[in-house]
Amino acid sequence: MYRSLIILAMSIAVSLVPSSVLAASHQLTIVYAAELPLIKNEPHGSYAQLATLLEQTRETDPTTTFLFGGGSLAPSMLSSFDRGAHIIDILNTLEPDAMAVAKREFSYYEDEFSLRAYEAAFPMVLSNAIDPLTGANIDGAVRRIIIEKPGIKVGVMALIHDSVIEEYLLQRLQITQPRNAVREQIALLKAEGADVVVLMISDKHDFVHDLLEQGSVDVVLRTDPHYTLSSDNQHSSEHPGYVFITSPGTSAVVTISWQGSDTAKQVAVDTIALNQLQADKVVDTQINAYDDRISALLGEEIATLATSMNTQRYDVRTSENGFGNLVSDALRSASHTDVALINGGAIRGERTYSPGYVLTREDISTELPFRSRITVLRLAGRHIKAALENGLSQVEQVAGRFPHVSGISMNVDLNAPVGERVKQVMVNGQPLEEARIYSMATSDFLAGGGDGYDALTLGTEVPFSQQVTPLIADIVISVLRRQQTISARKSGRINYMPSIGRND
């Protein structure tokens, strides 16, 4: 039906426009999608349904340009095994004209990103990054690209936010000032004859409104399906060229039209819920092959839930969580430490489970898709306190640094200034002593200062008891398997002060 509507609309448009004007008219269609880390993403839609949208639009309009906004090489269970290679494989089938590099593309660090970039049969665009080893862009990425369609040149740029370095603990990536970087690339694209200039972003940049108003860029494309979870609930721009998708599994069909060399362009946007489309058979078969392969590996039953369990993003990033407790308890049990700490951003399943559900290895791998390993530290109580303050510093932004702890209970006042929110900390029933040295189990990511946990880098690492340091997911599986029946309950580890009213 969608294809029929496009054909009808284009036929009417052609019939109503005089030939003298029609010759000077230009139209470009952009299909845009992003934030699709799961290849089978029911109920929101999948790559197979995106393939159907692309086929229909390309069949109708030869100028169709497919721009993929990234944010998809992780996290997922499959990505924990192949570092996102299966996403590139499927995208190669869909044939993007260009892909933006967003933060998740660096989930497995710079070298893995470069490997994925060389596996891609399409350009990956990153306009504001430098590898200090070379002084050039990160290997495998281009700063800009000109895409040529019949009678039209499309210039494409992409910006990444500088928070990527802290969030993913990157050592070999420098982010340049985005406003200056994008203005430099705009000038180069214009000099190269770009008729339409497109900027893809994955985070808020206030200056893009000015770029649109000035006509420096024609369209800004952004996707954030978790946008409404944040306290930042205002759109950056009301300009028609600011295309912002906030619903999961949604694509945008953007039509840009203009007359001759007239720089004034009309932008029309149609958002498409992918789950309303039929799945493309070829891509669906490709997806099922991956899904069958991983299911055969991960079908082992681990334990039965005696309670319900919720791993939705908001729940694991703003309050004590039953699954977060299971993970941190497993780390402390396996390492025999005083305390354990894991960040909410490590939990990615975004699912709800009913009592009686039998957890499988696949479930745990889905919930803990990053291949993080356990690290044991010895550190002073004051550093533990500083780490907890960091973990609670961005609750309002639903940030991934939120702490899930074992062996610790604390009172928290979110009305207090950042850095002064933790009012009381107990370690195994006794007040935290700032000068005392405690043992802590955590992830190698946090121990290295990831997600702002710089305080943990002040500790001393203790060799783990096993010869090969295990993955956190494998530790959780091993501990839960021994219990057979488990309860995912809150136990008063993080208590918000009464004025906050968050202990529901």
N, C-alpha and C positions, 0 to 999 in steps of 0.2 A: 504494500500500500504506500509506503514511504517513497519508493521509486516512482510510482504512478503520479504522486503529487508533485514531485520534482519535475517530471516530464511535462505535466499539464501547466505548471507555473511558468516554465521556460517557453513553452509554445505560445502561451498568451502574451508573454512579454515580447517575444519576437514579432508577433502579428500586430501589435499595437505601436511599434516604434518605426518611423519612416526609415527607409533604407539609407538616406543621406546621414541621418543621425546614428543609425545602427553601425555604420562603418567606423564611426569614431568612438563607439562604446566599448568598454572593457569590463569583464567580470571574472573574478577569481573565486573559487570555492576551496575553503580549507576544512579538512576534517581533522579535529584535534581531540586527543585523548591523553590521559596521564594517570599516574597512581593506580596501576594494575599489577601488583606484585603476585597475585594469585591467578594461576592460569584457569582454574575452575572456581569461579567466584559467585556461585549461587548464594543468595537470590539476586545479586546485583547485576550479573552479566559477565561475559567472558570474552576472551580474544576471538573465539569462534563467531560470536555475535558482532563484534567489531569488524571482523572480516566481511560479514554480510553487508554492513553499512558502507564499507569502503567499496565493495563490488558494485553496489547500487549507485553510489555517487559517482564513481569513476565512469560507469557506463553512460551516465547522463551528461557529465561535464568533463571535457578533456583537460580542463585547467585544474582539476582536483589535485590538491596538494595535501598529503597526509603528514601532519606534524605530531610527533609523539613527545609528550612533556616529561618523560622519565619518571623518577620516583618509583621504580618497579623492579630493579635487580635484586631487591630484598625488601622486607623480610618474608620468607616463606620456608616451609619445610624442605622443598626441593632446592632452594637456594643455599641452604645449609650444607648441601652435598656438592653442588656444582658451581657455587658462587654466582648464580644468575645466568649461566650459559644457556639454560633452556628458554629463558625469556628472549634472549638474542636470537635463538633458533626460530622461535615462533614469530618474532618481529621480522626476521628475514623473509618469512613467508608472506607477511602482510605488506612488506616493502614500504616503509616510511621514507619520505623524502629527506627528513632530518629528525634527529632526536635530541632533546635538551638533556644536559647532564644536571641532575638534581642531587640532593644530599645522599639519598639512598644508594646512588650509584657507587658511593665510596664505602659501603657497608663492610667490604672485605679489603679495604685499603687501596692505595694508588696502583700498585702493580696488577692486582686483579682487575681493576677498572680498565687498565690499558689492554689487558688480554681480551676482555669482552669487547672493547672498541675495535680491536683488530679482527675479531670474529664477525663483527657486524658488516653487512653489505650496504650500509647507509652511514652518512656522516653523523658524528656525535658533536654537538655544539656546546662550547663553554667559553664565554666571552670575558670573564674576569678572574682568571686564575693563572698562576705562574708556578712552574717547578723550579725551585732555587738551584737544583743541580744543573739545569740547562739554560735557565733564564727565559725559556720559551713556555708555551702552553703544556699542560700535562699530556704525556705521550698518548696519542690516539684521538685527541680532541682537536677541533678547529674552532677558531674564535668567531667565525661567521661563515655563512654559505649563501651563494646565489643559486636558487633553483629556477631552472628555465622551463616554462610552460608555453603553450602556443601563444606567441605574441606578448608574453608577460615574463618579467624577471622578478622573482620573489626573494628578498633579502631576509635572512633569519639570524637572530642572535639569541643567546640564553644567559641568564644571570644566576649565580649561586650565592647563597647567603653565607657570610663569614662564620656563622655558628657551626658550620659543618666541621671545622677543625676541632673544636672542643667536643662536639657531640660524638664524633667518630674517631677522635684521638689520632688525627692525621699528622704525619711527621714530614711529609714531602709535598705539601701543597700550601701555597700562599694565595690569599684572596685579595685582589686589588679593589680599589675604591669603585663601587659599581656605577655610580653616576658618570665618572670620568671614562670608565671603560666603555660604557654603552654609547656615549657621545662620540668617542673615537671610532667605534665600529659603524655607527650610523653614517658618519662622514665617508668612510671607505665604501660602504654599500651604495651610497648615492653616487659616488664617483664611478662605481662599477656598473651603474645603470639600473639599479633596483627601482622597479615601478611601485612595489609594495614592500614595506618594511614591517617585519613581525618580530616581537620580543616575547620570549617565553620566560616566565619566572615561576618559582615554587614557594616564595615567601613574599611578605609585604615589603615593597619599596615605595616610599611616599612620592618620589620624584617622577614616577611613571605617569602620573596625572598630567604633569607639565609637558612631558614628551608627547602625549596624545593631543593636548590642547594646542601645542605649537605645530602639530603636524609632522614632528620629527619621526614618529612611528605611527603606523596606521592601526595596528592591532596589538594588544597585550594579552597573552594567553596564560592563565593560571588555574591550577586545580588544587584544592585542599578539602578532601571529604571530611576532615575532622575540624574544620574551621569553626563551626558553631559550638564546639566544646570549650573554646578559649574565651577568656573575658574580653578579648579584642574582637568585638562583633560588629565593627563598622567596615564597610567596603572601602578600599583605597580610592576608588574613583567611580563616578556615575557616568562616565563617558561611554558612549555606545561601543567604542572600540576596546573597552576593557571587558574581556570575556573571562568570567570567574566561575568555575564549576565547584560547587560545594556538596554535591550529592555523589555518593559512591556509584561506580559502574555507569557513569554518564559521559557521553561524548558530545562535542559541539560541532555543528556544521555552520561555518561562518562564510557568508557571502559578501564579497567586497565588490562594489561597482563604482565606476567613474567614467567621465566623458573625456575622450582625447587625452591631452596633456594636463587637464584640470587636476590640481592636487587635492581638491575636496572630494573625499570618498564617502560613499554610503556603506554602512556596515549593518548587516542583518544576521541575527544569531538564532539558530534552532537547536535546542538541547535535546538529545536523544537518550532515553534510558535503554541501555543495551539489552536488558532482559526482556524488552518488548519485541526483539528481533529473532528470527530463526537463526540457528547456528549454521555456519558454513561447514559443510561435511568434511572438506579436506583438512581444515584447521582443527575441527572437532576430533578427527581421527588422530591427528598429531598430538593433541592435548591428552587424549585418552591413553595413548601409548606411554606418555610420561606418568600419568596417574596410575596406570596398572603396574608399572615397574616399581614405583615407590610403595604402593599399597602392599605388594608381595613382600617387600623388605620389612615393612613396619607394622604388620598385622598382629604382632605378639601382644597378648593381653597382660596388663601390668597390675591393676588393682581396681576394686569396685568402690565407687563413691557412696558413702553413707549419708552425705548431705548434698545439697545443691552447690554449684560452684560457678562463679562469674569471673571471666577474664576480659570483659569489655574494657576498652581503652580508658574511659573515664574512671572506672572502678579501680584499675591497677595503678593509676597515676595521681590519685587524689586522696586515698585513704587506705587504711589497713585492709588487706585482701586475703581471703582464704588460700588461694593458690600461691600468692606471694609468701605466705607463712610456710606452706609446704616446701617451697623451694629453699627458703633461707634455713628452715629447720634441717633439711636434707644436707645442706652444705656444712652446717655446724656439726651434725651427727657424723658425717663422713670424715671430718677433719679434727674432731675432738677439740674445737676451739671454744673460747669464752663466748664469742658472739659471731654473728654472720650478717652480711648485708648484701642485698642485690637491688638493682634499680628496676622500677616499673617498666621502663622502656625495653627491657630484655624480654618481657612477656608480650607476645604478639598474636595470640590466637583469636582474641575478640569473640569469644563464644560464651554461651551459657550451657551448663550441664545439669541434668536432673539427678536426684538421688537414685541410686541403683545403676547409674551409667558405668560401664566397664571401660576404664581408660586403657588405651593401647599405646604402644611405642610411637605410633603415628601421632596420637594426640599430644604427647609430651614434646615430640619434635616440632609439632606445629606451634605449640605454646612457647617453646624456647628455640627459635630457628637459628640464632646466631651461634657459631661454633666457639663460644667462649669457654675457657678452661678455668678451673678453680685455682685461686691463689691464696696462700696463707700468709698473713702478716703479723708482726708484733709491733704494736704502736701504742703511744700514750693515750690516756683517756681524753686529754684535751683535743687530740687529733680526731678521735671518734666523735666528739661533740661537734667539731668543725665540719666533719663529713655529714653529720645529720642536719646541720644548719643548711649546708649546700643542697641536700636532698629535698628540703622543705622550702627552698627559696623561690620556687616557681610553680607552686601548686595552682595558682590562679591561671597559669598558662597551660595547665595539663601537661607539664613537661615530663619527659621520660626519666629524669633524674630522681623522681620520687623514691624514697627508701623503703624496702621491705626488710624487716630485721628479725633476728632470732637471738634470744638471750638478752634482749633489750626491751624496756618499756619506757615511754616518755610522755610528758605533757607538752602540748604545743599550742601556742597562741598565734593564729594567722593574722591577727590584727596588729601584732608587733612588727617592727621593722625587720627587713631581711637581715639575717645574721644574729637576731635576738629572739627567734621564735621558739626555740627549744627551752622550756622552763625547768624541766626536771628530767633527769635520765637515771634509770635504774639498770644495773647489770646483774642479772641472775638474783634479783631481789635486794641488792645492795646499791646504795648511791654510787654513781660513777665518780671515781677519783681521778682528777686531771693529771696527776703525775704518775699514776700507776701504769704499768705496761700490761696490756691485754693482748690476747691472740684473737685474730679475726679471720674468718673465711669470706672471700668475696670473689669476684670475677677478675680475670687478667685485665679486662677493659677498664674496670673501675680502679684497680690497683695502679694502673698506669696514668690515672688522672682523668679518664674519660668522663664525660657528662659533668665536668666541673669539680670532680672529686680530687682536687689537688692535695687535700689533706692526707689522702691515703698514700701518696707518693713519699710522705715523710716517714712511713713505717719501714721496717726491715723484713724482707721476704724470707720465709722459712720453707725449706724444701718440703714438698708434699710427700706423704708416706709411700705412695706408689711410684714405681720406676718411670712409668709414663703418666704424665699429668692428665687426668680424664676430663672430658667435656662435662660442663655443668648438667646438660640434659641427661647424660649417661649416669651421673651421680644421682639425680632425682629418680630416674627409672630404677636404679639399683635399690635405693632406700624404700621407695614406694612398693616395689615388688615384694619386699620382705614383710610389709605390713598387710598386704592383701586387701584389707578394707580400710579406707581412709576417710577422714573428716576434714573438710576445707572450711574451717571456722575462723572468725576473728576472736582474739583473746585479750584485747585491751593493750596491745603493744604500742599503738599510736592513739593517744587520747587528745582530741581537740578540746580546748577550753570551752566551757558551757556557752559563752556568748557566740561561739561560731555555729553551734547547732549542727555539726556534721556527723555526729556518731549515730547514724541511722542503720 
